[in-house]
Amino acid sequence: MNIRNLKTTKERREALEKELHVTLSSVGSFTLDESIASGRNCENMIGATQIPLGIAGPLRIKSIHDSRITKNECYIPLATTEGALVASVNRGCKAIIQSGGALVRAHKVGATRGPVFRMENLTHSTEFYQFLMTHKEDMQSLVQKTSHHLTLINVTSDAVGLYRFVRFVYDTKDAMGMNMVTFATDLLAKYLTEQTGAQPIALAGNYDIDKKPAWLNFLQHRGTMVWAEVVLSQDTLERILKTTAQKMFTVWLAKCMMGSAMSGSIAFNAQFANIIAALFVATGQDVAHVVEGSLGITTAEVVGKTLYISIYLPDLMIGTVGGGTGLSTQHEALSLLGVAGGDRGENAQKFAEIVGAAVLAGEISLLASLAQGTLAAAHARLGRGQKV
């Protein structure tokens, strides 16, 4: 059977059922627009995989925009198969609301693409670098030809041996923008080859660094940087989280700091990836970027009988237009958050703030559960339906 010769989703699915003697009726039941999904998002489409979608909240967010603070309350759509996750985030949201809301700031860094070129020798590599640094305006003009929504923000470069790595940083407005920056970088690579004689080896040379955990993205950042913080009152700690500031601090120090250091982790947090993955699936983000979103630090400090807790995301790759955000169910989830669409970057900024606050809620609840000693019991009750 040659799948490529079959033209429709139904034909491909029925051919597989016949050849493999399986039933794919559930896979074939979906509300996505097949002409959009199979044309832009998925080749050889045979149907859709359904993931339960839960809701957590409301979550109160106070966003810092320059010298002013705006307030927003929203419900968080989380697509997951992990029992207890939505309930955990929901408890964190309640704790944040009872403590006056999460203070959040998001700063757009930009999407990156990092090609690698082969140099003839050290002299050639130096000349290439000098050309790169003195022709940024020319390269920006070329970028504008690929998309009026794209701006070249910065260019950096490093060399080792005969390899010269370049990191282009772009503002992609409300799009996550990896296709946009790939098209632009392809044009720039050809321009640099024409002007310098440098030979391109790969359009993506892992200097981006895309869909992999790396200290370069931790230190130089990528996508959007997000900070979120809250001071949990004594009443909130005792009544909602069933613990104390000192107990949560002790768990945070042992787990997020000491445990991460002992294991060689570059992610000093409790569960960033859990919340980001569920939000990404729900809203049509590129799920592979969860690995970058998992980077970050949770901090905690005891202040009297209250607990200051914060999260820092140095590398959040998100968008509210393009990719999977146009699929019907994912678009509805973004609409639920009030961030669907956009072309000026405002919706992506707001979405980043929501992600940051949701991650903070998840950290609060998990650390509290560990301090309580109820992690296993909660998963047994919510994840397995067991009575405990």
C-alpha positions as CSV (number, residue, x, y, z in Angstrom):
1,M,0.0,0.0,0.0
2,N,1.3,3.4,-1.0
3,I,-0.2,5.9,1.4
4,R,0.8,8.8,-0.9
5,N,-1.6,7.6,-3.6
6,L,-4.6,7.8,-1.3
7,K,-6.0,11.3,-1.5
8,T,-8.3,11.7,1.5
9,T,-8.2,11.1,5.3
10,K,-11.0,8.6,5.0
11,E,-9.3,6.6,2.2
12,R,-6.1,6.4,4.2
13,R,-7.8,5.3,7.3
14,E,-10.0,2.7,5.6
15,A,-7.0,1.3,3.8
16,L,-5.1,0.9,7.1
17,E,-8.1,-0.8,8.7
18,K,-8.3,-3.3,5.8
19,E,-4.6,-4.1,5.7
20,L,-4.0,-4.2,9.4
21,H,-7.3,-5.6,10.5
22,V,-7.9,-2.9,13.1
23,T,-10.8,-0.5,13.8
24,L,-10.0,3.2,13.7
25,S,-13.5,4.6,14.2
26,S,-12.5,6.8,17.2
27,V,-9.5,8.1,15.3
28,G,-11.9,9.0,12.4
29,S,-14.3,11.0,14.6
30,F,-13.2,14.6,14.8
31,T,-14.3,18.2,14.3
32,L,-11.1,19.6,12.8
33,D,-11.4,21.1,9.3
34,E,-9.7,18.3,7.3
35,S,-8.8,20.7,4.4
36,I,-6.8,22.9,6.8
37,A,-5.3,20.3,9.1
38,S,-4.1,17.9,6.4
39,G,-3.0,20.8,4.2
40,R,-1.0,22.7,6.7
41,N,-0.4,20.7,9.9
42,C,-0.2,17.0,9.2
43,E,0.8,14.9,6.2
44,N,-0.9,11.6,5.4
45,M,-3.7,12.4,7.9
46,I,-5.9,9.6,9.0
47,G,-7.9,11.3,11.8
48,A,-7.2,12.9,15.1
49,T,-6.1,11.9,18.6
50,Q,-8.3,13.2,21.3
51,I,-6.8,14.3,24.7
52,P,-9.0,15.3,27.6
53,L,-9.3,19.0,28.2
54,G,-9.7,20.3,31.7
55,I,-10.1,23.8,33.1
56,A,-8.3,25.4,36.1
57,G,-9.0,28.7,37.7
58,P,-9.9,31.4,37.8
59,L,-6.4,32.7,37.9
60,R,-5.8,36.4,38.8
61,I,-2.9,38.1,37.0
62,K,-1.4,41.5,37.5
63,S,0.8,42.3,34.5
64,I,3.6,44.9,34.5
65,H,3.6,46.9,31.3
66,D,6.3,49.6,31.5
67,S,5.2,51.7,34.5
68,R,1.6,50.5,34.7
69,I,-0.1,47.4,36.0
70,T,-3.1,45.8,34.3
71,K,-5.3,43.1,35.8
72,N,-6.8,40.1,34.3
73,E,-8.7,37.0,35.4
74,C,-8.8,33.9,33.2
75,Y,-9.5,30.2,33.2
76,I,-6.6,27.9,32.1
77,P,-7.3,25.1,29.5
78,L,-5.1,22.1,30.1
79,A,-5.0,19.2,27.7
80,T,-3.6,16.2,29.6
81,T,-4.0,12.5,30.3
82,E,-2.3,12.8,33.8
83,G,-4.9,12.6,36.5
84,A,-4.3,15.1,39.3
85,L,-2.6,17.7,37.1
86,V,-5.7,20.0,36.5
87,A,-6.7,19.7,40.2
88,S,-3.2,20.6,41.2
89,V,-3.1,23.7,39.0
90,N,-6.6,24.6,40.2
91,R,-5.5,24.6,43.8
92,G,-2.5,26.7,42.9
93,C,-4.8,29.2,41.2
94,K,-7.0,29.4,44.3
95,A,-4.0,30.0,46.5
96,I,-2.8,32.8,44.2
97,I,-6.3,34.5,44.1
98,Q,-6.5,34.3,48.0
99,S,-3.1,36.0,48.1
100,G,-4.1,38.9,45.9
101,G,-3.0,37.6,42.5
102,A,0.3,36.9,40.7
103,L,2.5,39.7,39.6
104,V,3.8,38.9,36.1
105,R,6.2,40.4,33.6
106,A,6.9,39.1,30.1
107,H,9.7,40.4,27.8
108,K,9.9,39.4,24.1
109,V,13.4,38.2,23.2
110,G,12.7,36.8,19.7
111,A,12.9,33.6,17.8
112,T,16.3,32.4,16.6
113,R,17.7,30.4,13.7
114,G,21.4,29.5,13.7
115,P,23.1,28.3,10.6
116,V,26.6,26.9,10.5
117,F,29.2,27.7,7.7
118,R,32.5,26.2,6.7
119,M,35.4,28.6,6.6
120,E,38.7,28.2,4.6
121,N,40.9,29.2,7.5
122,L,41.1,31.6,10.5
123,T,41.6,34.6,8.2
124,H,38.4,33.8,6.3
125,S,36.5,33.3,9.5
126,T,37.6,36.7,10.8
127,E,36.6,38.4,7.5
128,F,33.2,36.7,7.6
129,Y,32.6,37.9,11.1
130,Q,33.6,41.5,10.2
131,F,31.2,41.4,7.2
132,L,28.4,40.0,9.4
133,M,28.8,42.8,12.0
134,T,28.9,45.6,9.4
135,H,26.0,44.6,7.1
136,K,23.1,44.3,9.6
137,E,21.1,46.9,7.8
138,D,21.4,45.2,4.5
139,M,20.4,41.9,6.0
140,Q,17.4,43.5,7.7
141,S,16.2,44.8,4.3
142,L,16.5,41.2,2.9
143,V,14.5,39.9,5.9
144,Q,11.7,42.4,5.2
145,K,11.3,40.9,1.7
146,T,10.3,37.6,3.2
147,S,7.6,39.0,5.6
148,H,6.5,42.5,6.7
149,H,5.7,41.0,10.1
150,L,9.3,40.0,10.6
151,T,12.2,42.1,12.0
152,L,15.8,41.1,12.4
153,I,16.7,42.2,16.0
154,N,20.2,40.9,16.5
155,V,23.1,38.8,15.1
156,T,25.8,37.0,17.1
157,S,28.4,34.6,16.0
158,D,31.0,32.1,17.4
159,A,33.7,30.0,15.7
160,V,35.6,26.9,16.4
161,G,38.1,25.4,13.9
162,L,36.7,25.8,10.4
163,Y,33.1,26.1,11.6
164,R,31.4,29.5,12.0
165,F,28.1,29.5,13.8
166,V,25.7,32.4,13.4
167,R,22.6,33.2,15.6
168,F,20.0,35.4,14.0
169,V,17.3,36.8,16.4
170,Y,14.0,37.9,15.0
171,D,10.8,39.6,16.3
172,T,7.9,37.5,15.0
173,K,5.0,39.6,16.5
174,D,2.2,37.3,17.6
175,A,3.5,34.2,15.7
176,M,5.9,31.7,17.3
177,G,7.5,32.1,13.9
178,M,9.9,29.3,13.2
179,N,8.8,28.9,9.6
180,M,9.1,32.7,9.1
181,V,12.7,32.8,10.5
182,T,13.7,29.7,8.6
183,F,12.7,31.3,5.3
184,A,14.4,34.5,6.2
185,T,17.6,32.8,7.4
186,D,17.7,30.7,4.2
187,L,17.8,34.0,2.2
188,L,20.4,35.5,4.5
189,A,22.6,32.3,4.2
190,K,22.6,32.6,0.4
191,Y,23.4,36.3,0.6
192,L,26.4,35.6,3.0
193,T,27.7,32.8,0.7
194,E,27.5,35.2,-2.3
195,Q,29.3,38.0,-0.5
196,T,31.9,36.1,1.5
197,G,32.4,32.7,-0.1
198,A,31.5,30.9,3.1
199,Q,29.9,27.5,2.5
200,P,26.7,26.8,4.3
201,I,26.7,23.3,6.0
202,A,23.3,23.4,7.7
203,L,20.6,26.0,7.9
204,A,20.0,24.9,11.5
205,G,23.3,24.1,13.2
206,N,22.1,23.8,16.8
207,Y,23.3,27.3,17.6
208,D,19.6,28.4,17.6
209,I,19.2,26.4,19.8
210,D,15.8,24.9,18.8
211,K,13.8,22.2,20.7
212,K,16.7,21.2,22.9
213,P,17.7,22.2,26.5
214,A,20.8,24.4,26.5
215,W,22.7,26.9,28.6
216,L,22.9,29.2,25.6
217,N,19.1,29.7,25.7
218,F,19.1,29.9,29.4
219,L,21.7,32.7,29.4
220,Q,20.9,34.6,26.1
221,H,17.2,33.7,26.2
222,R,14.8,32.8,23.4
223,G,11.2,33.5,22.5
224,T,9.8,35.3,25.6
225,M,11.3,35.7,29.1
226,V,8.6,35.5,31.9
227,W,8.7,36.3,35.6
228,A,5.8,35.6,38.0
229,E,5.6,36.0,41.8
230,V,3.2,36.0,44.7
231,V,3.4,36.2,48.5
232,L,1.4,33.4,50.0
233,S,-0.3,34.5,53.2
234,Q,-0.3,32.4,56.4
235,D,-4.0,31.9,56.0
236,T,-3.6,30.6,52.4
237,L,-0.8,28.3,53.4
238,E,-2.7,26.8,56.3
239,R,-6.2,26.7,54.9
240,I,-5.8,26.0,51.2
241,L,-2.3,24.4,50.9
242,K,-2.5,22.7,54.3
243,T,1.2,23.5,55.1
244,T,3.4,26.3,56.4
245,A,5.9,28.6,54.8
246,Q,8.9,26.9,56.5
247,K,7.8,23.4,55.3
248,M,7.4,24.6,51.7
249,F,10.7,26.4,51.8
250,T,12.4,23.3,53.1
251,V,11.0,21.2,50.2
252,W,11.9,23.8,47.6
253,L,15.5,24.1,48.9
254,A,16.0,20.3,48.9
255,K,14.2,19.6,45.6
256,C,14.5,22.5,43.3
257,M,18.0,23.7,44.4
258,M,20.0,20.8,46.0
259,G,18.3,18.0,44.0
260,S,18.7,19.8,40.7
261,A,22.4,20.5,41.5
262,M,23.1,16.9,42.5
263,S,21.5,15.6,39.3
264,G,23.3,18.0,37.0
265,S,19.9,19.5,35.8
266,I,19.8,22.9,34.1
267,A,16.1,23.2,35.2
268,F,15.8,24.3,38.8
269,N,12.1,23.9,39.2
270,A,9.4,21.4,40.3
271,Q,7.3,20.8,37.2
272,F,7.3,23.6,34.6
273,A,7.0,21.0,31.8
274,N,3.8,19.6,33.1
275,I,1.9,22.8,32.9
276,I,3.5,24.0,29.7
277,A,2.9,20.7,27.9
278,A,-0.8,20.8,28.8
279,L,-1.2,24.4,27.8
280,F,0.7,23.8,24.5
281,V,-1.4,20.9,23.5
282,A,-4.6,22.7,24.3
283,T,-3.7,25.9,22.4
284,G,-1.9,24.5,19.3
285,Q,1.7,25.3,20.2
286,D,4.6,23.4,18.8
287,V,4.8,20.7,21.5
288,A,8.5,20.0,21.0
289,H,9.2,23.5,22.5
290,V,8.1,22.1,25.9
291,V,11.8,21.0,26.3
292,E,12.8,24.7,26.2
293,G,9.9,25.8,28.4
294,S,11.0,23.3,31.0
295,L,14.1,25.4,31.6
296,G,13.8,27.9,34.5
297,I,14.1,28.6,38.1
298,T,11.6,28.6,41.0
299,T,12.7,30.6,44.0
300,A,11.2,30.8,47.5
301,E,11.8,32.8,50.7
302,V,10.2,32.8,54.1
303,V,9.0,36.2,55.2
304,G,7.7,36.0,58.7
305,K,4.9,33.4,58.4
306,T,4.3,34.1,54.7
307,L,6.1,32.6,51.7
308,Y,7.4,34.6,48.7
309,I,7.6,32.3,45.7
310,S,8.5,33.1,42.1
311,I,9.2,31.5,38.7
312,Y,11.5,32.5,35.9
313,L,11.1,31.2,32.3
314,P,14.1,32.3,30.1
315,D,12.9,30.5,27.0
316,L,9.2,30.3,26.2
317,M,8.5,29.8,22.5
318,I,4.8,30.5,21.9
319,G,2.4,32.2,19.4
320,T,-1.2,33.0,18.9
321,V,-1.3,32.8,15.1
322,G,0.1,30.3,12.7
323,G,0.9,26.6,13.2
324,G,-1.6,24.7,15.2
325,T,-3.3,27.7,16.6
326,G,-5.7,27.9,13.6
327,L,-7.2,24.4,14.3
328,S,-10.7,24.7,15.6
329,T,-10.4,23.3,19.1
330,Q,-7.0,25.0,19.7
331,H,-8.4,28.3,18.4
332,E,-11.3,28.0,20.9
333,A,-8.9,27.4,23.8
334,L,-7.0,30.6,22.8
335,S,-10.3,32.4,22.5
336,L,-11.2,31.2,26.0
337,L,-8.0,32.9,27.2
338,G,-8.8,36.1,25.2
339,V,-5.6,35.8,23.1
340,A,-6.7,34.3,19.7
341,G,-5.1,35.8,16.6
342,G,-3.3,39.1,16.5
343,D,-0.6,40.7,14.4
344,R,1.1,43.3,16.7
345,G,2.5,41.0,19.4
346,E,0.1,42.0,22.1
347,N,-1.8,38.7,22.2
348,A,1.4,36.6,22.4
349,Q,2.6,38.9,25.2
350,K,-0.6,38.4,27.1
351,F,-0.4,34.6,26.5
352,A,3.1,34.5,27.8
353,E,2.0,36.2,31.0
354,I,-0.8,33.6,31.4
355,V,1.6,30.8,30.9
356,G,3.9,32.2,33.5
357,A,1.2,32.6,36.1
358,A,-0.2,29.1,35.4
359,V,3.4,27.7,35.8
360,L,3.6,29.5,39.2
361,A,0.3,27.9,40.2
362,G,1.6,24.5,39.4
363,E,4.8,25.0,41.3
364,I,2.9,26.2,44.4
365,S,0.6,23.2,44.5
366,L,3.2,20.6,43.9
367,L,5.6,21.9,46.5
368,A,2.7,22.2,49.0
369,S,1.7,18.6,48.2
370,L,5.3,17.4,48.8
371,A,5.4,19.4,52.0
372,Q,2.1,17.8,53.1
373,G,3.3,14.3,52.1
374,T,0.1,13.8,50.0
375,L,1.6,13.5,46.5
376,A,1.1,9.7,46.2
377,A,-2.3,9.8,47.8
378,A,-3.5,12.6,45.4
379,H,-2.4,10.6,42.4
380,A,-4.0,7.4,43.7
381,R,-7.3,9.2,44.2
382,L,-7.4,11.4,41.1
383,G,-5.2,9.4,38.7
384,R,-6.4,5.9,39.6
385,G,-9.8,6.6,41.2
386,Q,-8.7,4.8,44.4
387,K,-10.2,5.5,47.8
388,V,-7.5,6.7,50.2
